[in-house]
């Protein structure tokens, strides 16, 4: 009999039975769903109970829910909550001059609105964080802030306003930095590429003031000291501040700028040469001069930190250090021309006789080991997420090996033989192998034997090109019946693996 509307206690007993039966939470949920349908526990509930069982807790009763304390025993704290029930713990602790620590039972409910039992808290609209805001324009050097302007709410920087700010900046420089004009013929101004900054009127004003404009690339806040240094520190300081009007905000900004030491501003300006296009070009030239240079060497050559160099190389220059790819050997120009001539010869043979490749018999030698160690990929096993990785001992390649020499055509293996253990191919042994190959051709390819209608292809190993071997073809066939192969020994046989047993 199937219970159509089971109780939760019964379903929890079934979950415990499935857990003891070594079933997972997914399988237990599927079993409940097949039997009870919509009355079964959800998958998240099954996972939660299985997690409880895995911790060693097999109690099937639900834990009683804890209700938050709605009233505070302290009358003074209650009075503050009655005035404003949305106050945070930090504000309440400051007003009462006590620590912010609370009872662990109340900790999860403390940030919520506190009100009488059964009474909903007062509704209030979400405050508009960006409703009241003012734009700050600030100019500074390595000794501090020269001039700043706090615009009225709703105002933005346009061409005329920014032009006027340039004249105000000149007056502030004459007042606060009189020695600057005596030491330098020109003032270097750095600002971003906002439309108001690039206006012709503004450029002409800067030119008339005799200032030099430092080039700034598009969309590069990481090259603007105000963005990556000053405004970052200012933003952290403004997080916990509230201002009722612009005058209070302006006074706070003056105090904050004055509280910062000269070293703070000097540090922000000194970081600028590390990220400029000129420094990026210098690092690029050093890397081109020595592609294997390290970050430590670049640090000594440029004088900036290794961390900054790494960021410039990877993010700005989009470079990465790539290891070299190993190849058999580098070819000289003569060897390249030889390869080209051989390929052209093969193309000419294809044009004159398209079926000449059916006559080719190619051969190569390879070591055959007693066994091959199991690769890491071959030892992979399907495991659960919580199960440990399989372990295996490192196995070296077999020391027992013999040399296999094989010859094949487009239809399969023509001849193969194993050399005695410990021996390699020499010219006398290779000549015996060729004699065995001729007998194999006579037996397996009788249609090619009478006319010698076959071409042998092998690499340029010394035993293969010995006079004793090459003269063997002239004596037996009266013609050159082998295919030229370019030097060095790079052929398709080297990339045609012979199965190892």
Protein Blocks (a to p, Z undefined) as FASTA:
>chain_A
ZZfbacfklmmmmmmmmmmnopafklmmmmmmmmnommpccfklmmmmmmmmmnopacfb
dcddddddfbdfblklmmmmmmommbcfklmmmmnopafbdcfklmmmmmpccddehiac
dddddddfklpccdddddddfkbcfbdcdddehiacdfklmmmmmmmmmmmmmmmmmmlm
mmpmbdcddddfbfklmpmklmmmmmmnopacddddehilklgmklmmmmmmmmmmmmmg
ccfbfklmmmmmmmmmmmpcfklmmmmmmmmmmmgmklmmmmmmmmmmmmmbcfklmmmm
nopafklmmmmmmmmnopacddddddfbdcdfklmmmmmmmmmmmmmmmmmmmmlmmmpc
cdddddddfbdcddfklmpccddfkbccdddddddddfbdcdddddddfkbcfbdcddde
hiacdfklmmmmmmmmmmmmmmmmmmlmmnopacddddfbfklmgmklmmmmmmmnopac
bdcdddddddfklmmccddZZ
